[in-house]
Amino acid sequence: MTSPDPQSPAPGSDGDPQYKDRVYRSPGGIAGGVLLLALAAWLGIDALIRGEGRVPWMTLAAVLLVVPLLVAFTVRPAIFANDDRMRIRNPFRVITLPWSQVAVLRAGYSNEVLDESGRKYQMWALPVSLRARKRAASRQEKAARGGSGRGAGPAPRGAEPVQDHRASSDRAMDELRELQEKGASAPGAQGPVEVRWAYEILGPAGAGALLLVILLLVG
């Protein structure tokens, strides 16, 4: 399940209405992440207070390693989209794609976007729906039998069920496709694809892993 935040207008400097990003996240992933973080905090604090010898240090290293990874895979993933571009915040990277660089948004065994150069980026914040997964399996089966499968692209709009009966991730993908279609030729939607590593996640996790290895080696 995903939760799109509604657009809200704000005045721009040129007098035209400007819109905040639409934000897509997985409420289930966030809820699970919060529960796991609470459990990790409880176990970690207990071990730090009650532990003896090397236990507190081992606990500190484990917390430094595990907590950033929990955040990365549960709370962090999100997609931000506006009239000019989409920004995909995945566990370890942030990908910014102007709409002019988006070739296709497709749902198969995962929701993903391809840029004009053919590079593929998964969208962790939008878990693929069961319906889309079944369509992908059906297309793959037809291709294996030598049929005329449509590949990994979306099914025709006429074949889609009524919107109210679809998973929210399917509706979110449709909204992103509409934004891409409207904004691909806009002046503000031009420019290169930008990819940034999430050092705020990789740094603490790497430090925790290094400390854990050192503690294990020194015995």
N, C-alpha and C positions, 0 to 999 in steps of 0.2 A: 504494500500500500504506500502511496505517496501523498504528500500534502502540499499543494501549490498555494503559495501566499498570494492574495489578490493584488492586482496592480492598483496603485493609488497615484493620482495625478499630482504633480508639483510644478509650480511655475518655473519656466526656463528663462535664461537671460535674454533670449530673443523674443519673448512673449508667447511662443508656442508652448503647449502643454508638454511637459516631460514626465516620463513614467519611471517608477522604481522597477527594479528587477522583479520578475516572477521567480520565486524560489521553490524548488522541488526537493523534497527530502523524504526519507522513509521513516514514518512514525514508529513502525515496528523495530527497525534497526536502532533508533534512538532509545526506545524504551528498553530494549535488550542491553544496549551499551551502558545505560545508567545503572541497571541492576548489576551487571558484571563489575562496573567500576566501584559500586558500593560494596560488593563482596570482596573485591581486591583490597579496598581501603580498610575494611574490617579485619581481614586476615593479616594485612601488612602491619597495621598499628598494633595488633595483638602480638605479633612476632617481634616487633621492635621493642615493645615494653617488657614482654616476658622472656624473650629469647636470651640465651647465654652463649658465651664464646663468640664464634663466627656467625651465629644465626642472625643477629641484627644486620651485619654487613651483607650477608647473602640475601636477606630480605630486601634491603635497600637496592641491591643490584637487580633483583627480580622485579621490584616495583618500577624501577627506571626503565626496564625493558618491556614489561607487560602493559603498563598503563598507556604509554603512547600508542602501542599497537591496538589496544582496545578502542581508544579514541579514533584511530585512523580508520578502522573497519566498521565502526558503528555510528558514532556521533558526527564525524567529520564529513562524510560524503554528502554533497549537495550540488545542485545545478542552478545557476543564476542566468536568467535570460531576459533580454530586453529587445527593443526594436533593431538594435545594431549588431548584437553579438550574443553568444552564449559562453558561460564560463563553467567548466566542469571541475569540481573539486573532488578528486578521487583520493584514496588512502595516502598515496605518496607523491602525487603530482597535481598541479593545477593547469588545466588546458583552456586557453582562451581562443575561441574561434569566431572571427567575424562571419556574419552570415554569407558573405560572398565566397568564403572558403569552404563552406559546408556542401559536400556533394550529395550525401544522402543520410537520413536518419532511419535506422532500421531496427527491427525487433526479430531476434531469432532465439538462440539459447541464452542471449543476453541482449540488453538494449545498448546500441552502439552508434557512433557517428563516424563517417568517413569524410576526410577532407579531400580537396581537389587533387592532391598528389597521391591519393590512395591509402594514406595512413589511417589506421583504425584506432579509435579510442572508446573504451567501454565506459558506460555511465553507471557507476556503482550506486548512485542515489535512486535509480529507477530499476528495482528488481523486475525482471521480465515476468509478465503474467502467464498463467497456465495456458490461456487461450493462445497467446502468441507463441509459446513453446510448442504447442500442438501443431500450429500452422507450420512452424519451422520443420518439425519432424515429418509432417506430411509432404512438404516441398522436397525434403531430402530423399524421402522414399520414392517420390515420383521421378526425381532425377536419377536415382539408382536404377529404376526400371526403364530409363530412357524416355521418360515423359517430358512434357514441356513445363517443368517447374519454373516458378518465377524467381528462383534464387532467394536471397535473404531479405529482399525489400518488402515493404508493407503490402498487404493485400489491397485490392481496389476498394475505394470508399463504399461502393454499392454493396460489397460483400460484408461490410462491418455490421454487427448487431447494433441495436439501439444504444445510444451513448450511455444512458442511465444504467444499462445492464453490463457495462464493461468495467474492467479493473481500472483503478485510477491511474496506474502506470500507462495503460493504453491511451487514456484521455490526455495524459501529460505529453506523450509522444506526438499525438495529433496537434496539440497546441504548439509544440516546438516546430513541427513541420509548417504550420501556418505562419509562425513568426519568420521562419527561414524563407518561405515563398514571398512574403510581403517585403522583407528587408534585404533580400540578396543584392538588389541593385541600388540601394540607398547609399548616399555618399558616406555616411558614418559607418557603414557595414563593410568597408574595404580595409585592406591591411593583411599582414601575415598572421599565421597561427603562432601563438606563443605558448611555450611549455615551461613550467617552473617546478623544480623539485621541492617537496615539502620538508625543508630542513628543520622546521619546528617539530616535526615528528621523527625524522631520521636521526637528528642530533641526540636527543635524550635516549632513544632506543639503542643507538650505537654505543653511547656511554654506558648504559646498563649492561649490554652484552659484553663489552670490554671488561668492565669491573667484575662481572660474573666469571669470565674466563680466567682472569688474574687470580681471583679467590680460589677457583678450582685447581689451578696450577700450583699455587703455593701450599695447598693442602691445609 
